[in-house]
Amino acid sequence: MKLVIEQDEKDDILSKYKDNTDNGVLTHLRRHYPIHTQTILDKDHTFINVDDKRYFVEGNKKYLVNKMYLYASESFPNLSEDIIRRTIKKYIDMILTTK
């Protein structure tokens, strides 16, 4: 069973991150945390690599935000914690809505 999300719903999900994210952090996340899709038992699962380990993206958002924040905050010490965390959440939501 594949979850189908309409374009309006995708736009609503991503619109909550409209003003308080940083494009530099988003570019950093795309380059350093690659996405992989793998079929397991006839179902597609999306994984993200963080610190040379693969993690499920579905149902793992809070853990991934905390884990990725530890690494991203070192690269962007001049940005506030809120902006970095919101950008990471936006990146994960982008992954989840484009499946």
N, C-alpha and C positions, 0 to 999 in steps of 0.2 A: 504494500500500500504506500503510495507516494502522496505526500501532502502538497496540495496545489495552493499557492498563494497568489492572489490577483495582484496586478500592478498597483492598484490603489492601496492595498494593504501594505505592500512593500514600501510605498512612498510614505505612508503613515508611520511605519516603524522607523524609517531612517530620518523622518522630519524632526523627531524629538532631539536629534543631535545636530541641529542646524547651526547654532551659533557658538557653542562652547566646545569645539574640537579644533585640532591643529592639523593642517595638511602635511606638515613636515613629519609629525609623529605617524600619521597614517601611511605615508610613503615608507618610513622606516619599518613599520609593521609588515607591510606587504613584501618588502625585500628580505627581512630577516626571519619571518615566521611563515614558511611555505605551507600550502594547503594540499592535501592528498585525498582522493576519493577512492574507496576500495569496496568491492562487493563482497559481503560476508553473508552466507546463507540467503542468497537471492535478495539482499537488501543493500542499498548503497549507504555507506557510512563515510562521513567526512572527518578527517584527522588534521591536526595542526602540529607542526614540529616546534617544540619549545625546549631549548637547551639539549638538543640531540635526542629528545624523547618524543614519541607520538602520543597525542591525547585526543580523545573523542571531543568533537565540538558540541554535539547535541547533548543537552542536559549537564553541561560542564562549564557554563559561562562564568559563574562566580569564581571558581577555582582558577580558570584560565586568566581572568582579569587580574587576580592577585599575583599569579605567577609571572605573567608578562609585564606587570607594572614594576616588579623588582628589577627586571632587566632594562626596561625602557626608561625608567627614572634615572638610571646612570648616564644614559645618552643625552637626556634633556634636563639637566639640573636647574635650568632657568625657568622652566614651566611649572605651573602649580599642579598639585596632585590631582585635583578635580579634572583639569583639562586632559591630562594623560589618561586617566581612568575612563573618561567619557569617550575618548578617541579609541581606546581599546575595545570598549563596548560596541562602538559603532562598527569597528572592523569585524568583530564576531557576528554582529547582526547582519552585516553585509554578506558574510559567508553563509549564514543560515538562510537568508532570503534569496540567494542566487542558486540554490541547489536545484 
